[in-house]
Amino acid sequence: MISDPSLTSLVLVGDLSYADSASKPSNDYPCSQTRWDSWFDMVEPLVSQMPLMTCPGNHEIEAGQPEPGTNTRFLAYTARLRLPGADPLFYSYDYGPVHF
């Protein structure tokens, strides 16, 4: 994907890391922050080469979960991603001739 010169940006439309699995404690469902860390480690080679824009999905909510989850909606998502506008959950931007 990185070597394809026709690709100039990425748009991910929700359910990035499935980090909300903190409410299901077991070895199959690591804590939410560990899941976020591993997701960013996995995509770093790609997103270090081109812009990444995201939209939150239901698996980024993380609200109302036991520790190590959080009761603040989208806390890890908004803390880890810097997106345009005053509200990182609702924004738009232009990329070339396209308005997202």
N, C-alpha and C positions, 0 to 999 in steps of 0.2 A: 504494500500500500504506500509506503514512504517513497518508493522508487518510481511511482507513477506520476509523471509531471502534470497530468491533467487534473489531479486532485490538489486543491489549494486550501481547503478548509474542511472541518468536520462539524456536524450538527448531531448531537445525541438527544433523543427526545424521551428522556425519563428512564427510570429504573437503572441507574448507572451501576451501582455496586451491590445492590441488595443488602445494604448495611442494616436494614431494620430487623435482621434475624437475631438481634440481641435478646429478643423475647423468647427465643427457643434455645435455652442453654444446653449445649452438647458439643461434642467435638466436631460435628458436622456444621454447626452454626457458630463460628467464632464471634467475639464481641464486635459491636458495630464499628468502633474506631479501627480495629485491626482489619476489618473488611475494607474500610475506606482506604487505609494505608496500602493494602495489597492491590486494590484496584488502581490507585494512582501509580504505584510502582509498575504495574503491568502496562498502562497506557503511556507512560512517560516517553519511551522512545518515539512514539508516533506524535504525540502532542507537543513535543519539543521541536518538531519540524514544521508544524502548521497550526493555525488557530483552531481552538476547540470552543464551541458554544454549546451550552446544555440547557435542557428544560427539566425541572424536577418531575419525578413520577411518584406514584404512591409508595414505592419502596425507599424513598428519601425522607419520608415524613418523620419516622422515629419517635413519634409522640406517644406518651402514655405507656412507656415500657419500663420494666424493672431495670436496675443497674446491670450492665453498664450503659443501658439506653438512656434516653432523655425525655423530659416532659415538654421540651421546647420544640415546636414543629420546625422541621427543616434546619435544625441547628448545625449539624455537621456539613450539610450541603452549602449553606450560606457562609459558614466560616472558612470553608476550603476553596470555594470558587468565587472569583471576582468577576462579576458580570456588569454590563452597563446599566445606568439608570439608578434611581433612588431605591427601587425595590427589586432585588435579584430574582424574585419569583415571577415578575411580570416586566418584560422589557422588549424592545425591538431594536433593530440595527440594520444598516445597509452594508452589503458586501458586493462590490461590483455593481451591476445593474439590478440586483435583487434586494428587496426589502423583506426582512424576516420579522 
